[in-house]
Amino acid sequence: MPNDNEKLARFQKAVFSETESKAAEILSEVDSYKQEKLGDVQEAELQRAYDLIQRQAADIRSGFSREITREKLNARQRVLLRRKELTEQLFEKAADKLLNFTKTDAYQAYLSGLLKAQGNLDGVKILARAKDLEILRGMGVSAEASTQIRLGGLIFVDEAGHRYDDQTLDSRLKDAEERFYTSGKGDFSQMEGVGTLA
């Protein structure tokens, strides 16, 4: 019987040895499979994380781009508002200088020059500021007061309505302002006879 026990022990040992070998082989295959699957999952997760980072980076760049564009527009708007402010100040100063000019003797000579430049005034209605009516009467010229003339000068209207000649300081200043907006240059050359406004 000891032989049978020995045989059984050897058989049992052989079976356990082979079982352990197979178990180790299966565990090794499971580990390989597990590593392969983990590698695939890690790679997929890394790709997903990379894609997410790229999307977030693109969103951030887009946000910065929008913010920069918004700031550029705001800066441009501030510059335009400041330019408008400075332009208004420039033309307010010019208007003040024109009003000061109308208080001088040179203004009377200016009005006289406008009248002479018109030549024959028969059938011509003359419009002036209410303040200038007395000056014109002193020159022997009758005129009507016009509320559209604020700074000075004269408007000549042909009675038949064929001619309207605006020789007011208001219209000259307005023309200078329009030229300024179109060319960017303050040109007061149309203020001939008025003096320096700069």
VOVO-330650 format. One record per atom (N, C-alpha, C, O): x, y, z. Coordinates in nm, 2 decimals. Layout:
N
- east, north, up
- X, Y, Z
...
END
This chain:
198
- east, north, up
- 0.08, -0.12, 0.00
- 0.00, 0.00, 0.00
- 0.08, 0.13, 0.00
- 0.04, 0.23, -0.05
- 0.20, 0.11, 0.06
- 0.27, 0.24, 0.06
- 0.30, 0.28, -0.09
- 0.32, 0.40, -0.11
- 0.30, 0.19, -0.17
- 0.32, 0.22, -0.31
- 0.20, 0.31, -0.37
- 0.22, 0.40, -0.44
- 0.09, 0.26, -0.33
- -0.03, 0.34, -0.37
- -0.03, 0.48, -0.32
- -0.07, 0.58, -0.38
- 0.01, 0.49, -0.19
- 0.01, 0.62, -0.13
- 0.12, 0.71, -0.20
- 0.10, 0.83, -0.22
- 0.23, 0.65, -0.23
- 0.34, 0.72, -0.30
- 0.29, 0.76, -0.44
- 0.31, 0.87, -0.48
- 0.22, 0.67, -0.50
- 0.17, 0.70, -0.64
- 0.07, 0.82, -0.63
- 0.07, 0.91, -0.71
- -0.02, 0.80, -0.53
- -0.12, 0.90, -0.51
- -0.05, 1.04, -0.48
- -0.10, 1.14, -0.53
- 0.05, 1.04, -0.40
- 0.12, 1.16, -0.36
- 0.19, 1.22, -0.48
- 0.18, 1.34, -0.50
- 0.25, 1.13, -0.56
- 0.32, 1.18, -0.68
- 0.22, 1.23, -0.78
- 0.24, 1.34, -0.84
- 0.11, 1.16, -0.79
- 0.00, 1.21, -0.89
- -0.05, 1.34, -0.84
- -0.07, 1.44, -0.92
- -0.08, 1.35, -0.71
- -0.13, 1.47, -0.65
- -0.03, 1.58, -0.67
- -0.07, 1.69, -0.70
- 0.10, 1.55, -0.65
- 0.20, 1.65, -0.66
- 0.21, 1.70, -0.81
- 0.23, 1.82, -0.84
- 0.20, 1.61, -0.90
- 0.20, 1.64, -1.05
- 0.08, 1.72, -1.08
- 0.10, 1.82, -1.16
- -0.03, 1.69, -1.03
- -0.15, 1.76, -1.06
- -0.14, 1.90, -1.00
- -0.17, 2.00, -1.07
- -0.10, 1.91, -0.88
- -0.09, 2.04, -0.81
- 0.02, 2.13, -0.89
- 0.00, 2.25, -0.91
- 0.13, 2.06, -0.93
- 0.23, 2.13, -1.00
- 0.18, 2.19, -1.13
- 0.20, 2.30, -1.17
- 0.11, 2.10, -1.20
- 0.05, 2.15, -1.33
- -0.06, 2.25, -1.31
- -0.07, 2.35, -1.38
- -0.13, 2.23, -1.20
- -0.24, 2.33, -1.17
- -0.18, 2.47, -1.14
- -0.22, 2.57, -1.18
- -0.07, 2.46, -1.05
- 0.00, 2.58, -1.02
- 0.06, 2.65, -1.14
- 0.06, 2.77, -1.16
- 0.12, 2.57, -1.23
- 0.18, 2.62, -1.35
- 0.07, 2.68, -1.44
- 0.09, 2.79, -1.49
- -0.04, 2.61, -1.45
- -0.16, 2.67, -1.53
- -0.21, 2.79, -1.47
- -0.24, 2.89, -1.54
- -0.22, 2.79, -1.34
- -0.28, 2.90, -1.26
- -0.18, 3.02, -1.28
- -0.23, 3.13, -1.31
- -0.05, 3.00, -1.27
- 0.05, 3.11, -1.29
- 0.04, 3.16, -1.44
- 0.05, 3.28, -1.46
- 0.02, 3.07, -1.53
- 0.01, 3.11, -1.67
- -0.11, 3.19, -1.69
- -0.11, 3.29, -1.76
- -0.22, 3.15, -1.63
- -0.35, 3.22, -1.65
- -0.34, 3.36, -1.58
- -0.38, 3.46, -1.63
- -0.28, 3.36, -1.46
- -0.26, 3.48, -1.39
- -0.17, 3.58, -1.47
- -0.19, 3.70, -1.47
- -0.07, 3.52, -1.53
- 0.02, 3.60, -1.62
- -0.06, 3.66, -1.74
- -0.04, 3.78, -1.77
- -0.14, 3.58, -1.80
- -0.22, 3.62, -1.91
- -0.32, 3.73, -1.86
- -0.34, 3.83, -1.93
- -0.38, 3.71, -1.75
- -0.48, 3.81, -1.69
- -0.40, 3.94, -1.66
- -0.46, 4.04, -1.70
- -0.28, 3.93, -1.61
- -0.20, 4.05, -1.58
- -0.17, 4.12, -1.71
- -0.18, 4.25, -1.72
- -0.13, 4.05, -1.82
- -0.10, 4.11, -1.95
- -0.23, 4.17, -2.00
- -0.22, 4.29, -2.05
- -0.34, 4.10, -2.00
- -0.46, 4.15, -2.05
- -0.50, 4.27, -1.97
- -0.55, 4.37, -2.03
- -0.49, 4.27, -1.84
- -0.52, 4.38, -1.75
- -0.43, 4.50, -1.79
- -0.49, 4.61, -1.80
- -0.30, 4.48, -1.80
- -0.21, 4.59, -1.84
- -0.25, 4.65, -1.98
- -0.25, 4.77, -2.00
- -0.28, 4.56, -2.07
- -0.32, 4.60, -2.20
- -0.44, 4.69, -2.20
- -0.45, 4.80, -2.26
- -0.55, 4.64, -2.12
- -0.67, 4.71, -2.11
- -0.65, 4.84, -2.03
- -0.70, 4.95, -2.07
- -0.57, 4.84, -1.93
- -0.54, 4.96, -1.85
- -0.47, 5.06, -1.94
- -0.49, 5.18, -1.94
- -0.38, 5.01, -2.02
- -0.30, 5.10, -2.12
- -0.40, 5.16, -2.22
- -0.39, 5.28, -2.24
- -0.50, 5.08, -2.27
- -0.60, 5.13, -2.36
- -0.68, 5.24, -2.29
- -0.71, 5.35, -2.35
- -0.72, 5.21, -2.17
- -0.81, 5.30, -2.09
- -0.73, 5.43, -2.06
- -0.78, 5.54, -2.07
- -0.60, 5.41, -2.02
- -0.52, 5.52, -1.99
- -0.50, 5.61, -2.11
- -0.51, 5.73, -2.10
- -0.48, 5.55, -2.22
- -0.46, 5.62, -2.35
- -0.58, 5.70, -2.38
- -0.58, 5.81, -2.42
- -0.70, 5.63, -2.37
- -0.83, 5.69, -2.40
- -0.85, 5.81, -2.31
- -0.90, 5.92, -2.35
- -0.82, 5.79, -2.18
- -0.84, 5.89, -2.08
- -0.74, 6.01, -2.10
- -0.78, 6.13, -2.09
- -0.62, 5.98, -2.14
- -0.52, 6.08, -2.17
- -0.57, 6.16, -2.29
- -0.56, 6.28, -2.30
- -0.62, 6.09, -2.40
- -0.67, 6.16, -2.51
- -0.79, 6.25, -2.48
- -0.80, 6.36, -2.53
- -0.88, 6.20, -2.40
- -1.00, 6.27, -2.35
- -0.95, 6.40, -2.28
- -1.01, 6.51, -2.30
- -0.86, 6.38, -2.19
- -0.81, 6.49, -2.11
- -0.74, 6.59, -2.20
- -0.76, 6.72, -2.18
- -0.66, 6.55, -2.30
- -0.59, 6.63, -2.39
- -0.70, 6.71, -2.47
- -0.68, 6.84, -2.49
- -0.80, 6.64, -2.52
- -0.91, 6.71, -2.60
- -0.98, 6.82, -2.51
- -1.01, 6.93, -2.56
- -1.00, 6.78, -2.39
- -1.07, 6.88, -2.29
- -0.98, 7.00, -2.27
- -1.03, 7.11, -2.27
- -0.85, 6.98, -2.25
- -0.76, 7.09, -2.23
- -0.75, 7.18, -2.36
- -0.75, 7.30, -2.34
- -0.75, 7.11, -2.47
- -0.75, 7.19, -2.60
- -0.87, 7.28, -2.61
- -0.87, 7.39, -2.65
- -0.99, 7.22, -2.58
- -1.12, 7.29, -2.59
- -1.12, 7.41, -2.49
- -1.16, 7.52, -2.53
- -1.07, 7.38, -2.37
- -1.07, 7.49, -2.27
- -0.97, 7.60, -2.31
- -0.99, 7.72, -2.29
- -0.85, 7.56, -2.37
- -0.75, 7.66, -2.41
- -0.81, 7.74, -2.53
- -0.79, 7.86, -2.53
- -0.89, 7.68, -2.62
- -0.95, 7.75, -2.73
- -1.05, 7.84, -2.67
- -1.06, 7.96, -2.72
- -1.13, 7.80, -2.57
- -1.23, 7.89, -2.51
- -1.16, 8.01, -2.45
- -1.21, 8.12, -2.46
- -1.05, 7.98, -2.38
- -0.98, 8.09, -2.31
- -0.92, 8.19, -2.42
- -0.94, 8.31, -2.40
- -0.86, 8.13, -2.52
- -0.81, 8.22, -2.63
- -0.92, 8.30, -2.69
- -0.91, 8.42, -2.72
- -1.04, 8.24, -2.72
- -1.15, 8.31, -2.77
- -1.20, 8.41, -2.68
- -1.24, 8.52, -2.72
- -1.21, 8.38, -2.55
- -1.25, 8.48, -2.45
- -1.15, 8.60, -2.45
- -1.20, 8.72, -2.44
- -1.02, 8.57, -2.45
- -0.92, 8.68, -2.45
- -0.94, 8.76, -2.58
- -0.93, 8.89, -2.58
- -0.96, 8.70, -2.69
- -0.98, 8.77, -2.82
- -1.10, 8.86, -2.81
- -1.09, 8.97, -2.86
- -1.21, 8.81, -2.76
- -1.33, 8.89, -2.75
- -1.31, 9.01, -2.65
- -1.35, 9.12, -2.68
- -1.24, 8.98, -2.54
- -1.21, 9.09, -2.45
- -1.12, 9.20, -2.51
- -1.14, 9.31, -2.49
- -1.02, 9.15, -2.59
- -0.93, 9.25, -2.65
- -1.00, 9.33, -2.75
- -0.99, 9.45, -2.76
- -1.09, 9.26, -2.83
- -1.17, 9.33, -2.93
- -1.26, 9.43, -2.86
- -1.28, 9.55, -2.91
- -1.32, 9.39, -2.75
- -1.41, 9.48, -2.67
- -1.33, 9.60, -2.62
- -1.38, 9.72, -2.63
- -1.21, 9.58, -2.57
- -1.13, 9.69, -2.52
- -1.08, 9.78, -2.63
- -1.08, 9.90, -2.61
- -1.05, 9.72, -2.75
- -1.01, 9.81, -2.86
- -1.13, 9.90, -2.90
- -1.11, 10.02, -2.93
- -1.25, 9.84, -2.91
- -1.37, 9.92, -2.94
- -1.39, 10.03, -2.84
- -1.43, 10.14, -2.88
- -1.38, 9.99, -2.71
- -1.40, 10.09, -2.61
- -1.30, 10.20, -2.62
- -1.33, 10.32, -2.60
- -1.17, 10.16, -2.64
- -1.06, 10.26, -2.66
- -1.09, 10.35, -2.78
- -1.08, 10.48, -2.77
- -1.13, 10.29, -2.89
- -1.16, 10.37, -3.01
- -1.28, 10.47, -2.98
- -1.28, 10.58, -3.02
- -1.38, 10.42, -2.91
- -1.49, 10.50, -2.87
- -1.45, 10.62, -2.78
- -1.50, 10.73, -2.80
- -1.36, 10.59, -2.68
- -1.31, 10.70, -2.60
- -1.24, 10.80, -2.67
- -1.25, 10.92, -2.65
- -1.15, 10.75, -2.77
- -1.08, 10.85, -2.85
- -1.17, 10.93, -2.94
- -1.15, 11.05, -2.94
- -1.27, 10.87, -3.00
- -1.37, 10.95, -3.08
- -1.45, 11.05, -2.99
- -1.47, 11.16, -3.03
- -1.49, 11.01, -2.87
- -1.56, 11.10, -2.78
- -1.47, 11.22, -2.74
- -1.51, 11.33, -2.74
- -1.34, 11.18, -2.71
- -1.24, 11.29, -2.68
- -1.22, 11.38, -2.79
- -1.21, 11.50, -2.78
- -1.21, 11.32, -2.91
- -1.19, 11.41, -3.03
- -1.31, 11.50, -3.05
- -1.29, 11.62, -3.08
- -1.43, 11.45, -3.04
- -1.55, 11.53, -3.05
- -1.55, 11.64, -2.95
- -1.58, 11.75, -2.98
- -1.51, 11.61, -2.82
- -1.51, 11.70, -2.72
- -1.41, 11.82, -2.75
- -1.44, 11.93, -2.74
- -1.29, 11.78, -2.80
- -1.19, 11.88, -2.83
- -1.23, 11.96, -2.95
- -1.20, 12.08, -2.96
- -1.30, 11.90, -3.05
- -1.34, 11.97, -3.17
- -1.45, 12.07, -3.12
- -1.45, 12.19, -3.17
- -1.54, 12.03, -3.04
- -1.64, 12.12, -2.99
- -1.58, 12.24, -2.92
- -1.62, 12.35, -2.94
- -1.48, 12.21, -2.84
- -1.41, 12.32, -2.76
- -1.34, 12.41, -2.86
- -1.35, 12.53, -2.85
- -1.28, 12.36, -2.97
- -1.21, 12.44, -3.07
- -1.31, 12.53, -3.14
- -1.28, 12.65, -3.15
- -1.42, 12.48, -3.18
- -1.52, 12.56, -3.25
- -1.60, 12.66, -3.15
- -1.64, 12.76, -3.20
- -1.61, 12.62, -3.03
- -1.66, 12.71, -2.93
- -1.57, 12.83, -2.91
- -1.61, 12.95, -2.90
- -1.44, 12.80, -2.90
- -1.34, 12.91, -2.89
- -1.34, 13.00, -3.02
- -1.34, 13.12, -3.01
- -1.35, 12.94, -3.13
- -1.36, 13.01, -3.26
- -1.49, 13.10, -3.26
- -1.48, 13.22, -3.30
- -1.60, 13.05, -3.21
- -1.72, 13.13, -3.21
- -1.71, 13.24, -3.11
- -1.75, 13.35, -3.14
- -1.64, 13.22, -3.00
- -1.62, 13.33, -2.90
- -1.53, 13.43, -2.96
- -1.56, 13.55, -2.94
- -1.43, 13.39, -3.04
- -1.34, 13.49, -3.10
- -1.42, 13.57, -3.21
- -1.40, 13.69, -3.23
- -1.51, 13.50, -3.28
- -1.59, 13.57, -3.38
- -1.68, 13.67, -3.31
- -1.70, 13.78, -3.36
- -1.74, 13.63, -3.19
- -1.83, 13.73, -3.12
- -1.75, 13.84, -3.07
- -1.80, 13.96, -3.07
- -1.62, 13.82, -3.03
- -1.54, 13.93, -2.98
- -1.50, 14.02, -3.10
- -1.50, 14.14, -3.09
- -1.48, 13.96, -3.22
- -1.46, 14.04, -3.34
- -1.57, 14.13, -3.37
- -1.55, 14.24, -3.42
- -1.70, 14.08, -3.35
- -1.81, 14.17, -3.38
- -1.82, 14.29, -3.29
- -1.90, 14.38, -3.32
- -1.74, 14.30, -3.19
- -1.75, 14.41, -3.09
- -1.64, 14.51, -3.13
- -1.62, 14.61, -3.06
- -1.57, 14.49, -3.24
- -1.46, 14.58, -3.28
- -1.50, 14.67, -3.40
- -1.60, 14.64, -3.46
- -1.42, 14.77, -3.42
- -1.44, 14.86, -3.53
- -1.41, 14.78, -3.66
- -1.47, 14.81, -3.77
- -1.33, 14.68, -3.66
- -1.30, 14.60, -3.78
- -1.42, 14.53, -3.83
- -1.43, 14.50, -3.95
- -1.51, 14.50, -3.74
- -1.64, 14.43, -3.78
- -1.72, 14.52, -3.86
- -1.78, 14.48, -3.96
- -1.73, 14.65, -3.83
- -1.80, 14.74, -3.91
- -1.75, 14.75, -4.05
- -1.82, 14.75, -4.15
- -1.61, 14.75, -4.06
- -1.55, 14.75, -4.19
- -1.58, 14.62, -4.26
- -1.59, 14.62, -4.38
- -1.58, 14.51, -4.19
- -1.62, 14.38, -4.25
- -1.76, 14.39, -4.31
- -1.78, 14.34, -4.42
- -1.85, 14.44, -4.23
- -1.99, 14.45, -4.29
- -2.00, 14.54, -4.41
- -2.06, 14.51, -4.51
- -1.92, 14.65, -4.40
- -1.92, 14.74, -4.52
- -1.86, 14.67, -4.64
- -1.91, 14.69, -4.75
- -1.76, 14.59, -4.62
- -1.70, 14.51, -4.73
- -1.80, 14.41, -4.79
- -1.80, 14.39, -4.91
- -1.88, 14.35, -4.70
- -1.98, 14.26, -4.75
- -2.08, 14.33, -4.84
- -2.13, 14.28, -4.94
- -2.12, 14.45, -4.79
- -2.22, 14.53, -4.87
- -2.16, 14.57, -5.00
- -2.23, 14.56, -5.11
- -2.04, 14.62, -5.00
- -1.98, 14.66, -5.13
- -1.96, 14.54, -5.23
- -1.98, 14.56, -5.35
- -1.93, 14.43, -5.17
- -1.91, 14.31, -5.26
- -2.04, 14.27, -5.33
- -2.03, 14.21, -5.44
- -2.15, 14.30, -5.27
- -2.28, 14.27, -5.33
- -2.31, 14.36, -5.45
- -2.39, 14.32, -5.54
- -2.25, 14.48, -5.45
- -2.28, 14.57, -5.56
- -2.42, 14.63, -5.54
- -2.45, 14.69, -5.44
- -2.50, 14.62, -5.65
- -2.63, 14.68, -5.65
- -2.73, 14.61, -5.56
- -2.74, 14.49, -5.57
- -2.78, 14.68, -5.46
- -2.87, 14.62, -5.36
- -3.02, 14.64, -5.39
- -3.10, 14.61, -5.30
- -3.05, 14.69, -5.51
- -3.19, 14.72, -5.54
- -3.26, 14.58, -5.55
- -3.22, 14.49, -5.61
- -3.37, 14.57, -5.48
- -3.45, 14.45, -5.48
- -3.39, 14.34, -5.40
- -3.44, 14.22, -5.41
- -3.30, 14.37, -5.31
- -3.23, 14.27, -5.23
- -3.27, 14.30, -5.08
- -3.25, 14.41, -5.03
- -3.32, 14.20, -5.02
- -3.35, 14.21, -4.87
- -3.22, 14.16, -4.80
- -3.16, 14.06, -4.83
- -3.19, 14.24, -4.70
- -3.07, 14.21, -4.62
- -3.12, 14.17, -4.48
- -3.20, 14.23, -4.41
- -3.06, 14.05, -4.44
- -3.09, 14.00, -4.30
- -2.97, 14.01, -4.22
- -2.86, 13.98, -4.26
- -2.99, 14.05, -4.09
- -2.87, 14.07, -4.00
- -2.91, 14.03, -3.86
- -3.03, 14.01, -3.83
- -2.81, 14.02, -3.77
- -2.85, 14.01, -3.63
- -2.92, 14.13, -3.58
- -2.89, 14.24, -3.63
- -3.00, 14.12, -3.48
- -3.07, 14.24, -3.42
- -2.96, 14.34, -3.37
- -2.99, 14.46, -3.39
- -2.85, 14.29, -3.32
- -2.75, 14.38, -3.27
- -2.68, 14.46, -3.38
- -2.63, 14.57, -3.36
- -2.69, 14.41, -3.50
- -2.62, 14.48, -3.61
- -2.71, 14.58, -3.69
- -2.66, 14.65, -3.78
- -2.84, 14.58, -3.66
- -2.93, 14.67, -3.73
- -2.89, 14.82, -3.72
- -2.90, 14.89, -3.81
- -2.85, 14.85, -3.60
- -2.81, 14.99, -3.57
- -2.68, 15.03, -3.65
- -2.67, 15.14, -3.71
- -2.59, 14.94, -3.66
- -2.46, 14.96, -3.74
- -2.50, 14.98, -3.88
- -2.45, 15.07, -3.95
- -2.59, 14.90, -3.94
- -2.63, 14.91, -4.08
- -2.70, 15.04, -4.10
- -2.68, 15.10, -4.21
- -2.79, 15.08, -4.01
- -2.86, 15.20, -4.03
- -2.76, 15.32, -4.04
- -2.78, 15.41, -4.11
- -2.66, 15.31, -3.95
- -2.55, 15.41, -3.96
- -2.48, 15.42, -4.09
- -2.43, 15.52, -4.13
- -2.49, 15.31, -4.17
- -2.42, 15.30, -4.30
- -2.53, 15.34, -4.41
- -2.49, 15.34, -4.53
- -2.65, 15.37, -4.36
- -2.75, 15.41, -4.46
- -2.82, 15.29, -4.53
- -2.87, 15.30, -4.64
- -2.81, 15.17, -4.46
- -2.87, 15.05, -4.52
- -2.98, 15.00, -4.43
- -2.96, 14.99, -4.30
- -3.09, 14.96, -4.48
- -3.20, 14.90, -4.40
- -3.19, 14.75, -4.41
- -3.16, 14.69, -4.52
- -3.21, 14.69, -4.30
- -3.21, 14.54, -4.29
- -3.31, 14.49, -4.19
- -3.37, 14.57, -4.12
- -3.34, 14.36, -4.20
- -3.43, 14.30, -4.11
- -3.36, 14.21, -4.02
- -3.26, 14.15, -4.05
- -3.41, 14.19, -3.89
- -3.35, 14.11, -3.80
- -3.38, 13.96, -3.83
- -3.49, 13.93, -3.87
- -3.27, 13.88, -3.81
- -3.29, 13.73, -3.84
- -3.24, 13.66, -3.71
- -3.13, 13.68, -3.67
- -3.32, 13.57, -3.66
- -3.28, 13.49, -3.55
- -3.19, 13.38, -3.59
- -3.12, 13.31, -3.50
- -3.17, 13.35, -3.72
- -3.08, 13.24, -3.76
- -2.94, 13.29, -3.76
- -2.85, 13.20, -3.77
- -2.91, 13.42, -3.74
- -2.78, 13.47, -3.74
- -2.74, 13.49, -3.59
- -2.80, 13.58, -3.53
- -2.65, 13.42, -3.54
- -2.61, 13.43, -3.40
- -2.47, 13.50, -3.39
- -2.46, 13.58, -3.30
- -2.38, 13.48, -3.48
- -2.25, 13.53, -3.47
- -2.23, 13.67, -3.54
- -2.16, 13.75, -3.49
- -2.29, 13.68, -3.65
- -2.27, 13.81, -3.72
- -2.27, 13.78, -3.87
- -2.28, 13.67, -3.92
- -2.26, 13.89, -3.95
- -2.26, 13.88, -4.09
- -2.39, 13.91, -4.15
- -2.48, 13.96, -4.08
- -2.41, 13.89, -4.28
- -2.53, 13.93, -4.35
- -2.58, 13.82, -4.44
- -2.50, 13.73, -4.49
- -2.71, 13.82, -4.46
- -2.77, 13.73, -4.56
- -2.84, 13.82, -4.66
- -2.91, 13.91, -4.63
- -2.81, 13.80, -4.79
- -2.87, 13.88, -4.90
- -2.97, 13.79, -4.97
- -2.94, 13.68, -5.02
- -3.10, 13.83, -4.98
- -3.20, 13.76, -5.05
- -3.26, 13.84, -5.15
- -3.31, 13.95, -5.13
- -3.26, 13.80, -5.28
- -3.32, 13.87, -5.39
- -3.47, 13.86, -5.37
- -3.53, 13.76, -5.34
- -3.53, 13.98, -5.39
- -3.68, 13.98, -5.37
- -3.76, 13.88, -5.46
- -3.86, 13.83, -5.42
- -3.70, 13.86, -5.57
- -3.77, 13.77, -5.67
- -3.74, 13.62, -5.62
- -3.80, 13.53, -5.68
- -3.65, 13.61, -5.53
- -3.63, 13.47, -5.48
- -3.53, 13.39, -5.56
- -3.51, 13.27, -5.54
- -3.46, 13.46, -5.65
- -3.36, 13.39, -5.73
- -3.22, 13.38, -5.67
- -3.14, 13.30, -5.72
- -3.20, 13.45, -5.56
- -3.07, 13.45, -5.50
- -3.08, 13.45, -5.35
- -3.15, 13.53, -5.29
- -3.00, 13.37, -5.29
- -2.99, 13.36, -5.14
- -2.84, 13.35, -5.12
- -2.78, 13.25, -5.14
- -2.78, 13.46, -5.07
- -2.63, 13.46, -5.05
- -2.61, 13.47, -4.90
- -2.62, 13.58, -4.84
- -2.57, 13.37, -4.83
- -2.54, 13.36, -4.69
- -2.39, 13.40, -4.67
- -2.30, 13.32, -4.69
- -2.37, 13.52, -4.62
- -2.24, 13.57, -4.59
- -2.22, 13.59, -4.43
- -2.16, 13.68, -4.39
- -2.28, 13.50, -4.36
- -2.28, 13.51, -4.21
- -2.15, 13.44, -4.16
- -2.10, 13.34, -4.22
- -2.11, 13.48, -4.05
- -2.00, 13.42, -3.98
- -2.04, 13.28, -3.93
- -1.96, 13.19, -3.92
- -2.17, 13.27, -3.90
- -2.23, 13.13, -3.86
- -2.20, 13.03, -3.97
- -2.15, 12.92, -3.94
- -2.24, 13.06, -4.10
- -2.23, 12.97, -4.20
- -2.08, 12.94, -4.23
- -2.04, 12.83, -4.27
- -2.00, 13.04, -4.22
- -1.85, 13.02, -4.25
- -1.79, 12.93, -4.14
- -1.71, 12.85, -4.17
- -1.83, 12.95, -4.02
- -1.78, 12.87, -3.91
- -1.83, 12.72, -3.93
- -1.76, 12.63, -3.91
- -1.96, 12.71, -3.97
- -2.01, 12.58, -4.00
- -1.94, 12.51, -4.11
- -1.91, 12.39, -4.10
- -1.91, 12.58, -4.22
- -1.83, 12.52, -4.33
- -1.70, 12.48, -4.29
- -1.65, 12.37, -4.32
- -1.63, 12.56, -4.20
- -1.50, 12.52, -4.15
- -1.51, 12.40, -4.07
- -1.42, 12.31, -4.07
- -1.61, 12.39, -3.99
- -1.63, 12.27, -3.91
- -1.65, 12.14, -3.99
- -1.60, 12.04, -3.97
- -1.73, 12.16, -4.10
- -1.76, 12.04, -4.19
- -1.63, 12.00, -4.26
- -1.60, 11.88, -4.27
- -1.55, 12.10, -4.30
- -1.42, 12.07, -4.36
- -1.33, 12.00, -4.26
- -1.25, 11.91, -4.30
- -1.34, 12.04, -4.14
- -1.25, 11.98, -4.04
- -1.29, 11.83, -4.02
- -1.20, 11.75, -4.01
- -1.42, 11.80, -4.02
- -1.47, 11.66, -4.00
- -1.43, 11.58, -4.12
- -1.40, 11.46, -4.10
- -1.43, 11.64, -4.24
- -1.40, 11.55, -4.36
- -1.25, 11.54, -4.38
- -1.20, 11.44, -4.42
- -1.17, 11.65, -4.35
- -1.03, 11.64, -4.38
- -0.94, 11.63, -4.25
- -0.82, 11.59, -4.26
- -1.00, 11.66, -4.14
- -0.92, 11.65, -4.01
- -0.83, 11.77, -3.99
- -0.75, 11.77, -3.89
- -0.85, 11.87, -4.07
- -0.77, 12.00, -4.06
- -0.86, 12.11, -4.02
- -0.97, 12.13, -4.08
- -0.82, 12.19, -3.93
- -0.89, 12.31, -3.89
- -0.86, 12.42, -3.99
- -0.75, 12.49, -3.97
- -0.94, 12.45, -4.08
- -0.91, 12.55, -4.19
- -1.01, 12.67, -4.17
- -1.13, 12.66, -4.20
- -0.95, 12.78, -4.12
- -1.04, 12.90, -4.10
- -1.01, 13.00, -4.21
- -1.03, 13.12, -4.19
- -0.96, 12.95, -4.32
- -0.92, 13.05, -4.43
- -1.05, 13.11, -4.49
- -1.03, 13.22, -4.54
- -1.16, 13.06, -4.47
- -1.29, 13.12, -4.52
- -1.33, 13.23, -4.43
- -1.44, 13.29, -4.46
- -1.26, 13.26, -4.33
- -1.29, 13.37, -4.24
- -1.22, 13.50, -4.27
- -1.18, 13.58, -4.19
- -1.19, 13.51, -4.40
- -1.11, 13.63, -4.45
- -1.17, 13.76, -4.39
- -1.29, 13.77, -4.39
- -1.08, 13.84, -4.35
- -1.13, 13.97, -4.30
- -1.16, 13.97, -4.16
- -1.19, 14.08, -4.10
- -1.17, 13.85, -4.10
- -1.21, 13.84, -3.96
- -1.09, 13.85, -3.87
- -1.10, 13.90, -3.76
- -0.98, 13.80, -3.92
- -0.86, 13.79, -3.83
- -0.83, 13.65, -3.80
- -0.89, 13.56, -3.84
- -0.73, 13.63, -3.71
- -0.68, 13.50, -3.68
- -0.77, 13.44, -3.57
- -0.80, 13.51, -3.47
- -0.82, 13.32, -3.59
- -0.90, 13.25, -3.50
- -0.83, 13.14, -3.42
- -0.88, 13.10, -3.32
- -0.71, 13.11, -3.46
- -0.64, 13.00, -3.40
- -0.59, 13.03, -3.26
- -0.53, 12.95, -3.20
END
